[in-house]
Structure formats: C-alpha cells, structure tokens
C-alpha cells in the first residue's frame, strides 16, 4: 500500500491529520498545540498516552487519565460501579428526592 493510499485509508477511519511535528535534537516531538486543544481531547483530563506501534511504523496514542488509588476499588468492583452509574443516570433524568434534614434522613436509613 502506497503512502497516499495509507493516508486515504486512515482518513476514512477514525483518524484526522492535524499537522507535522519534527524531531528535536533529543528525538522528541511536541504534540500539545497540535492535538490537546482539539476535540475530543480538549474536553478530557489527559495526563498520559498509551502507545501502540504498528507493523509499518504507524504510532497510535490512546489518551489516558490516572485515578487516585483510593478510588481504584470502584473500577475493580462492577456492582459498585454500576450502582454509581445508575445513581448518576437517576440524577441526570431528574429522579431525585430533596431532603429537608440530613440528620433525619440518615437516622431513617
């Protein structure tokens, strides 16, 4: 597959060309002004990228976000995660109950 064919194939998929970055003297490239200010990354809390290398040298960067270790249990417990997600859906859809007194509410549980 020629380079032009590869670029056409990529453009028909989920990838969009955003520019060219040259290697600096330490073989690094900067991406911030090329990608971090564009959707969808401009709405994400990204602090790392998982790196994939294709057979022909193509590089795919998958955005990653760290979570505090004390919150990791939620992601490791499918029941807890589903309960939180269900609660968030309820809030979004307006299925909430307002409580006048938190003390009475907690005593009633």
C-alpha positions in Angstrom: 0.0 0.0 0.0 1.5 3.4 -1.0 1.7 6.2 1.4 -1.1 8.1 -0.3 -3.3 5.0 -0.1 -2.5 4.6 3.6 -3.4 8.2 4.4 -6.7 7.9 2.5 -7.4 4.7 4.4 -6.6 6.4 7.7 -8.7 9.5 6.8 -11.7 7.2 6.1 -11.3 5.7 9.5 -11.3 7.5 12.9 -8.1 9.5 12.3 -7.8 13.1 11.1 -4.4 14.6 10.0 -3.6 17.5 12.4 -0.1 18.6 11.3 3.5 17.6 11.2 6.0 17.8 14.1 9.7 17.4 13.6 12.0 15.6 16.0 14.2 17.8 18.2 17.8 17.1 19.0 16.8 14.5 21.6 14.4 12.7 19.2 11.3 14.1 20.8 8.2 15.6 19.3 5.7 18.0 20.9 2.0 17.4 20.4 0.3 19.9 22.7 -0.5 22.6 20.2 -1.3 20.0 17.5 -3.8 17.9 19.4 -4.6 18.9 23.0 -6.7 22.0 22.0 -8.8 20.0 19.5 -12.0 17.9 20.2 -12.3 15.4 21.8 -9.0 15.9 23.7 -9.8 19.5 24.7 -12.6 18.1 26.9 -10.6 15.3 28.5 -8.4 15.2 31.6 -5.4 13.6 29.9 -2.1 13.1 31.8 -0.6 10.2 29.8 -0.8 8.3 26.5 -0.7 4.6 25.9 1.5 4.0 22.8 0.8 1.4 20.1 3.3 0.7 17.3 2.0 -0.8 14.0 3.9 -3.3 11.8 4.7 -0.5 9.4 5.8 2.1 12.0 2.5 3.8 12.5 2.1 5.1 16.0 -1.3 5.3 17.8 -1.5 7.3 21.0 -4.5 6.5 23.3 -5.3 9.2 25.9 -5.2 8.0 29.5 -6.2 9.5 32.8 -4.9 8.5 36.2 -7.2 7.9 39.1 -6.3 8.1 42.7 -5.5 4.7 44.2 -8.2 5.2 46.9 -10.8 5.4 44.1 -9.5 2.3 42.2 -11.8 -0.1 44.1 -14.8 1.4 42.4 -13.4 0.5 39.0 -12.5 -3.0 40.2 -16.0 -3.7 41.7 -18.6 -4.0 38.9 -21.5 -3.8 41.3 -20.3 -0.6 42.9 -19.5 1.0 39.5 -23.0 0.1 38.2 -24.6 1.5 41.3 -22.8 4.8 40.9 -23.6 4.9 37.2 -27.3 4.2 37.9 -27.3 7.0 40.5 -25.8 9.4 38.0 -28.4 8.4 35.4 -31.2 9.0 38.0 -29.8 12.4 38.8 -29.5 13.3 35.1 -33.1 12.2 34.5 -34.4 14.1 37.5 -35.2 11.1 39.7 -34.1 12.7 42.9 -35.6 13.4 46.3 -34.9 16.5 48.2 -34.3 16.1 51.9 -35.0 18.8 54.5 -33.0 17.3 57.3 -29.9 15.2 56.7 -29.9 14.0 60.3 -33.5 12.7 60.0 -32.7 11.1 56.6 -29.6 9.3 57.9 -31.4 8.1 61.1 -34.1 6.7 58.8 -31.7 4.5 56.8 
